[in-house]
Amino acid sequence: MSMRVIAGTARGTRLECPPGLDVRPAPEMARAALFNILRDDVPEAAVLDLFAGAGTVGIEALSRGAARAVFFELSPRHTSFLEKNLERARLAENARVLAQDAFRAPDWCARNGESFDVIYLGPPFPMFRHPSDKAALLDLADRLAEGGALKPTGVLIVQSDERDALPETTRALRLEDRREYGRNALSFYRRAGV
């Protein structure tokens, strides 16, 4: 399966994704809409792409002028596609790929003094249907905000199935916007009280 970078320096570059249903790259329509909404947030931004899969969102951000991107992807097979995609798009020098569980990201950020303008969570959709997994994902989002991984002016986006409701507020975040594109929903969160 292949997709293309929509805009920027790597526009038109083909991105390869592993076959099968375990990687769900953000569809082109949803990615185009996402970056139209984020237009002013992306140039010179630091981007964190969690559950990165083949890296389509972080690569699109780099192509559109993000200063750097960090990708968390646990599967060695998927990180192989991700690294090849970064090379193909000529964006590898501004990227760091970590073959780690996304749930370790808040601790990694704290240890390394890292904070981000844009954080994208694209977990497997079935996780939202298991109460414990959904609670863990929302806790992950809160820990990213509480621990400083999400900058005070940053935005955290959650990609989910359009049938899955996400809360308007969490411990540390408030929902600013939600958009639906086919089966995909994008929920935009900002730090509460900022």
Sequence and secondary structure as in RCSB ss.txt:
>XXXX:A:sequence
MSMRVIAGTARGTRLECPPGLDVRPAPEMARAALFNILRDDVPEAAVLDLFAGAGTVGIEALSRGAARAVFFELS
PRHTSFLEKNLERARLAENARVLAQDAFRAPDWCARNGESFDVIYLGPPFPMFRHPSDKAALLDLADRLAEGGAL
KPTGVLIVQSDERDALPETTRALRLEDRREYGRNALSFYRRAGV
>XXXX:A:secstr
 EEE  SSTTTT EEE  SSSS     HHHHHHHHHHTGGGSTT EEEEES TT HHHHHHHHTT SEEEEE   
HHHHHHHHHHHHHTT GGGEEEE S GGGHHHHHHHHT  EEEEEE   GGGGGSHHHHHHHHHHHHHHHHTTSE
EEEEEEEEEEETTS   SB SSEEEEEEEEETTEEEEEEEETT 
